[in-house]
């Protein structure tokens, strides 16, 4: 997989009081290695953000497509091919 690098991201959620959790959704590709680390940002009264350090990095690899997903992909491909 490509060399690990810092990928800039936008602050997409306002910080909320603990114990609330901000959840994100990512669409992951099958059979792909990922590395994930997080940091938090809390807006302070002066308008500045207090940013935490990075968490531990979690590395994982996604599995293959499930059979029903492959069937859906095949169905889409056949519909497109039928229109061409």
N, C-alpha and C positions, 0 to 999 in steps of 0.2 A: 504494500500500500504506500501512498505518497508520504513524503517526510512530514512529520508532525509540525504543525505551524499554528500560530495564533490567528484565529479567524475573528475579525471584528464583528460584533453583533450590536443591534440597537437595544436599548432598554425598552422592553415591551410590556412591562407590567409595573404598576405602582406597588411599592412595598406595603405590606399590610401587617398589622400587629401579630406577633406570635400568639397562639400556635397555628395561625392560618398558614396555608401553603399556596404558593403560586405555582400553577401547573402549566407546562408547555406541551405542545404536541409536535412531534416530528414524524415525517413519513420516511421510513428507512427502506433501503434496497435490500433484497435477499442476497445471501452469501457475500456480505460486505463487513469488513472490520471497521469498528468505530472506537474512538476514544472520546470520553465525555468528562468535562470538569465544569464546575459551576462556581459563581461568586454572586454575592448579594449586594444590593445597593439600597440604602435607606435614606430618604430625603429628610434633611434636618430642618430646624426652624429657620435657619439663615438661607435656606434654598439650596445649599450645597448637598452633595451626596456622600454618605459615609460608605465606602466600598470595602467589602471583606477581601481577604486573601482568597486564592483559588483553593477549591476543595481537592481532595485526592482525585487522581484521574482513574476513571473506571474504563476498562477496555473489554469489549465483547464483540462477538461475531454473530450476525443474524443467520438464520437457517434458510433453507430452500423455500420456494413457493409451496403453499399447500395445494392439494389436488383441486379443490374448488376454485382457487385463484387461477390456476392454470386453465381450468375449464372456462372461466370468465374471459381470460385473455384470448383463448382460442375463439370463443363466440364473437368477441369484438373484432378479431382479425377476419373472421368469415363474413361478418356484416359489411366491413369495409371493402373486402375483396369483391363481394357481391355487387357493390355500388360502382366498382371501377370497370 
